[in-house]
Amino acid sequence: MKEGTFSYRRLMFTTFIISGCSIIYELLISSVSSYLLGDSIAQFSITIGLYMCAMGMGSYLSKYVRTELFDWFVFVEIGVGILGGTSSLLLFLANIYVQSYQLVMYLEIILIGMLVGLEIPLLTRIIEENAGNLRITLSSIFSFDYIGGLAGSIAFPLLLLPQLGYFSTAFLVGSLNLGISLFILVSYRGYIRMFSMWRLVSGLACVFMVLGMLFSENVASGIEQGLYRDKVILREQTPYQKLVVTKHKDDIRLFINGNIQFSSKDEYRYHEALVHIPMSAAKSRRNVLVLGGGDGLAVREILKYPEVEKIVLVDLDARVVDLCRTNQDIAALNQGSLDSPKLEIRSEDAYGYLENNYRNEGGEGYDGEFDVIITDLPDPNSESLNKLYTDLFYRLCSNNLTEHGVMSVQSTSPYYAADAYWCINKTVGQEFPYVYPYHVQVPSFGDWGFQLASKDKVSVDGLELQAEGKFLNQSGLRGLFLFAEDEKPRRDRLTANTLSEPRLLHYYLEAEKDWE
């Protein structure tokens, strides 16, 4: 015997919430997989395609559900809430303990997608059976479904991920699905046959999700500790990336999205090669631009030149700069360079900065042409970063240099990612008349490469260092420009990297797979 009044509006509210949750699960799985595996295009494409297919399978299977529609709907919401709420946790654990991460990822996508595919057909049939008018039911339910999807897709990148991170977001959204199951149980108790059992299961699962949110920091600390060799002393999700700082004795390491940025044990090798070679090759060193380098380590080396009058540092993520200015260990490493009166910091995209500075020549906010540009950017392992290694980007760099300007580019490894390294070399050569590849051994990275680009010819053999460091000295300078046979180009034809054809991203990800 059905009790109570059937509420059409409550089911529209339900549709709005569950559709928002569904899109967030897609984005969560894609984002976690991109963070752990890289290649965000592949991860998002696979997740979306497989998820849509699984939803179709779920919709097809809904035709076999003939009775007890409310019971089935509550079962689906409990299943989605549990699987979706634990999705981030399971993926991180799979990356640490399971040999085939992709298998766990695919199973998770298929199971959640199939359950989500059951939701709308079940709701549609529930409304039609109890309120009639299929035409109005379909138009209303799909309207709320699409609007809920929009809300979820906006909330995830702007609010949930930056503020809560992967684990809390998953637990929160899972609790929303479980909350919907409890909402349905209370609102339509007379329509549900297994009310007591569903109430118990929903309640217990909801308590688990709430506890997961409350202790998400502990969960994240335990899980992420398994991803890093040393003790994690700081972790933070910014609007742009995940920051992790580890410490072992006196070795401080900074990781961004799981990729090491520096080790305090050997970073000086990298930064001395990055900075002192172009600074020595430059005819003037008054005005210097650093693209990336929010850790302040390149700036530390630049400040060794007393003739430098102004340094502009452009880093998209202001939080990286704040962290490296205020963290005692990192600030000691960069010697307080981020507080130098010679330094001006711009928290914006490097590509956009170069465009605007060139266009605003002589106007307000114009930083002038630069004598030296240091490009200390993360590796090109995503589409957004690949843009900062294209021919157009290097053209903008050239446009912002003085007539005799010099630039250095961190360029990945000529040994571990030879095609990527020499692709960068070729791409820089599209925009600069003179390009000189060089490399250095950095124990934390391995064999690491750079490009020296200039508008004037540089005599590498006759180059005199203007400042020596812990590693780099005049006697060892020439060796940096020599390459062994297994570090030279391995393909006869390498394509330059462009915005329309991101070949570098392909080369880089191909090298990552080779060394897994």
N, C-alpha and C positions, 0 to 999 in steps of 0.2 A: 504494500500500500504506500503510495507516494505521499509525502507530507510536505507542507510548506508551499510557498508561492514561487513559481519559476521566475527568475530574474534574468532578463535578456541583457541588461546593462552590465551586470556583474561578469558575464561571459565576455563582453567586449573589453572590459578592463583586463580580464584574464588574457585575452588574445594580445593586447598591447604589451603586457609584461613578458609573456613567454616568447614573443617574437624578438623583443630586445635582448633577452637572455640568449636566444639562439645565435644571433649575429655576433654577440660577444664571445661565445664559445669558439666560433670560427676564427675570430681575430686573435683570441688567446692562443689557440693551438698553432696558428701560423706564426705568431710573434715569438713564442717560446722556441719553436723549431728553427726559426731564423736566428735567434740568439745562440742556440746550441750548435747549429749546423752551418749557419751562413746561407748565402744564396736565397735572399728573401723572395725573389720572383718565383723560384721553384717551389718554395715552401707554401707561399700564398696560393699559387696556381693549383698545386696538388691538393691542398686542404679544401679550397673552394670547390674544385671539380668533384672530388671524392665525396664531399659533404652534400653537394647537390644531388649526386647520384644516389647516395644513401637515403636522402629525404624522399626521392622518387620511389625507392624500394619500400620505405615505410608507408608512403601514401598508398602504394599498391596493396600492401599487406592489410591495410585498414579494412578492405572489403570483406575480410574473413572475420571481422569483429561484428557480430550480429546483435548481441544483447549486452546488458550491463555496461552501457556506454560510459556512465559516470565512473564506475569502478575501473574500467580500462584507462580512462583519462587520468585518474589519480595515480594509477600504476605508472603511466608514462611520465608524469611529472616527477614522481619519486625517482624513477630511473634516470631521467635527464639531470635532476638535481644532484644525485650522488655521483654520476659519471662526470658531469660538467664541473661540479664543485671540486673534485679531486683531480681534474685533468692536468693542471700545472704540476702538481705534486707527482703524479704518475710519470709524466714526461721527464722531469728532472731525475727521478729515481731510475727510469729506464736508461737515460743517458749515462748514468754512473755504473749501473749493475747489469744491464742487459746488453748482449752483444749486438742485437739488431734493434736499434732505436726506432727505425722506420716501421717495423712490424707493430710495435706498441702504438705508435702514432696513427697508423692506418686503422688498426682495430678500434682505437678510441674515436676516430672520426666517423667510422662506419656505424658504430653502436649509437653514438649520440645523434648522428644524422638520421638513422632509421627511426629512433624514438621521436625526434623532432618532426619527422615526416608524418607521423601518426597524429600529431596534435591537431592541426587544422581540419583534416577530414572528420575526426571525432567530434570536435567542437561544432562543425557545420551540421553534422547529423543530429547532435544533441539539440541544437537550436531549432532545426527544422522539425524534429519530432515533437517538440514541446511548445514551439511558438508559431510554426508554420511559415509560409511565404518564403520559398527558397530564393527568389530573386533578391529580396531585401537582405536575407541572411548572408548570401554570398558577397554582395556589394559591401555590406558593413564589416564582415569579418576580414575580408582582404584589405579594406581600408585601414583598419586598426593594426593588421599584421604588418603592412608596409610602413606605417607611421612608427610603430614600435621598433622595427628594424632600423629606421633612420635614427631614432633616439639612442639605440644601443651603439650604432656605429659612430655617433658623435661623442657619446659619453666615454667610450673606451680610450681613445687617444688623448682626449682633452682633460679627463677627470680621473677615471679609474686607474689606468696604468701609471701615470705620473705620481698619483697620490698614494696608491695602495700597493702597487707592484703586482707581480704575477700570481703569487699565492693568495693574498687577501682578496684580489679581484675574483679569482675563481671561487673561493669559499663564499664570498658575498653573493655572487650571481647564482651559485648553487642553492644558497639559502632562499633566494627569491623564488626559484622553481619549487622548492619544498614548501615555502610559504604559500604559494598558489595551491598546492595540493591540500594544505590545511584550510585555506580559504574556501575551496570547493567543498571540502568535507563539512565545514560549518554551515555554509550557505545552502547546500543541497543534501543535507543529511538524509532526508526521506527518500532520495533517489539512489542511495548507495547501499548495496547489500552487505559488503564486508567492511562496514564503517569502523568497527573497533580495531580490526587488524591494521587498516590503512592509517588510522590515527596514531597508533603506537609506532609504526614504522616511520611515518612522516615526522613525528615528534622526535624520535631518537636521531634520525638523520639530520634534522634541523639543529638539534643540540650539538651534534658533531661539527656541523658547518660553522656554527657560532664559536665553538671552541677553537676551530681552525683559524678563524679570523683573529680571535683574541691572542692566540699563540703563534701567529703567522711569522713574527720576527724570529722566534725560536726555531720554527720549522725551516725558514729560509736560511738561518745561520747553520743549522745542521746539514741541510742539503748542499748548500753552496760550499761548505767546508770540504765536501767530497770532490768538488770541482777544482780545487786549488791545492797546491802542494803545501803552502804555508798557512799560518793562522790568519783568518779573515778578521781584520780589525775595523773595517768600515765597508758598508755596502749601501748604495743609494740609487734609486731609480729617478733620474731627472726626466724632464719632458722629452729629451732626445735620446738618452742612452742609459745603460746600467753601469755604474761605477763601483769598483771593488778595489780596496787597498788591502794588501797582505803584508805580514811582517814575520821574519824569522831571524832572530838575533838582531843584526844590524842591517839586514837586507830588506828594504822597503820596495814593494812592487805595486804599480798601478795597472789595473785592467779596465778596459772599456769594452762592453759587450763581449766579455770573455777573452778578449785579445790583449796580450801584454803590451803596455806602452813604454814602460821602462823598469829596470832593476837598478837600485841604487849601487849595486856592486860594479856595474860596468857601463852605466848610461853615458859616462863621460866619453867613452870611445865613439859612441854614436853621435853625440852632440858636438864633439870637437871636429869630427869629420864633416858634419852637416854645416857647421858655421864657419870654421876657420879657413876652409878652402875658398869659398866664395868671397869672404871678407878679405882674404889675401889677394885674390885675383882682381878685386874691384879697384878702380882708380880713385874713387871717393867712397867714404863710409859714413857720411853725415846722417843720412836718412835711411832707415832700415825698416822693412816690412816683414813680419812673421805671420804666416798663414797656418793656423793650428798652433801647436806649441803652448797650450794653456797651462802646462805644468811649469812653465817658467825656466826650464833648463836651457833652452836655446837662447833665451834672453840673458841668462847668466853669462853665457859665453860671449855674447855680443857686447855686454857691458865691460868686457876686458879691453875694449878699444876706446881710449879717451876722446878720440875725435868724433865719436858718435854723439849726435845732438838730439836725435828723436828716434824712438822705436814705436812703431804701431803694431800691436798684436791683435789679430782677428781670430776669434774662436767662437763658434756658434753657441756653445754651452757655457753660459756664465758660471754655472755651478762648478765646472772643472777648475776655472780660474780661482773662484772663491775657496775651494777645497785646498788647492795647492798654495794659496796665500796664507791660510789659517792653520792648516795641519802642521804641527810642530816638526814632524819628521821630514815632510816634503819641503816645507819652508826653509829648513836648515840645508837641505840638499840643493835647492835653487838659490840659496844665499840671499833670500829676501828680494830677489830680482823683481818680483811682481809689485813691489812697493816703490820701485825706482821712480824718481821724478822725471826721468827721461822717457818713461813708458806711458803710452796711451792705449787703452784697451777698448776694442770694439766687439760687442757681443752680437755678431751677425754672421750670416753665411759668407764664406770666402768669395764665392763666385759673384754674389750680389754686391759685396763690398768693392771688388775690382771694377765691376760695371759702373757703379755709382760714382766712385772716385774719379774714374776716367771721364765720365760725362759731366761731372761738376767742376771741371778744371777752372780754377780761378774763382769759384763760387764759395758759398758758405759750406763748411764741413769738408772742404777739399784738403787732403793731407799732402798734396804735392806729388811729384814723381820721386821714385825711390832709387837710391844707388844700389841697394842690395835687397833681394827678396829671398826669404828662407821659407820654403814650403815644407812644413813639418806636419803633414796631414796623415790621418789613419790610412791603412791599406785599402785598396779599392775592392772591398769584398761585398759591396752593395751598390744598387743603382744610384743612390744619392751621392755616394763617395766617388763612384766612377766618373761622375760629372766633373769632379775636381782633378781629373787626369786626362781630359780631352784636349784636342787641338785648340778649341775655342777658349778653354780656360788658360792655356799657355799663351794664346794671343792676347788675352786680357792682361796677363802678367807682363808681357812685352810692352804693351801700351802704357803700363804704369811704371815702367823703368825709365831712367834717364838715358840719354844718348849712349852712354858707355856703361849701362847697367849690367849687373850680373845676378844670376839666380841659381839656387841649389834646390834639388827636388829629391826627397826620400823616395826610393823607387822599388821597394821590396827586395827580394834576394836573387842575385844572378845565378845562384846554385840551386836553391829549392824551388824557385819560380822563374826560371830563365826566360820563358816566353813573355811573361808579364813584365819582367825587368827590361828586356830589349824592346818590347812594345812601347813602354814609356819613353825609352831613349829615342825611338823613331818618331813618336808623337811630339816630343819636345823639339826635335829636329825639323818638324814641319813649320815651326814658328820662329826658331832662333837659327842664325847662320852658323853658330859654333856650339857644339855640344860635346862634352867630355865625360864619359862614364867613369866612375870610380867606385870602390867598395872597401869595406873594412870588416874584420872579424869582431863581432859582438857576441860573447858567450851566450847571453840570454836569447839572442835572435839567430845566431849562426852567421853565415856570410851575408852581409847586408850592403845594399847598393844605393848609389846616389847618381844624380846627373848634375854636372856643372854646365850651365847654359849662359852664353854671353853674346852681346852684340859686337864685341871686338874680339879678335883672335887672342887666345891666351897661350902663352908658351908654358905648357905643363912642365917640361924639363927645366925651365928656368924660373918656375914659380917660387917665390920666397915667402915663407910663412911670416906673418906679421905678429903672430902670438902663438906660442907653443903651449902644450897642455900636459896632462898626466900621461897621455898616450901619444899624441901627435907631435912629431918633431921634424925638423928639416931633413934629417938623414933618411927617415922612413917615408917621406912624402911621395916620392916617385913610385914606390911600390903599390900605392893605392890605385894607381891608374893602369896597373898590369893585371891581366886576366889569364887564368889557366884555361886549358882547352875545354874542360867540362863546365866552364862558366861563360863561354862564348855563345852566341846565338845558335840554337839547335834546329831552327827552321830556315829554309832558304828565303821564304817570303812571310814576313810578319806584317800584319795590317795595322796602320795607325789607329788610335782610339778616337772615336768621334761620338757626338751625342746621339746620332741616328744609328750608329753601329758600334755598340759598346764591346768591342773585341777584347779589351783589357779585362773586363769582368769575366769573360769566358776563359781567358788564359789563366787568370788568378785562381778561379774556382777549380779549374782542371788540375792545377798544381796542388791545391789543397787535397784533392781526392787522391792524387798520386802518393802523397806523403801521410795519408791516414794510417 
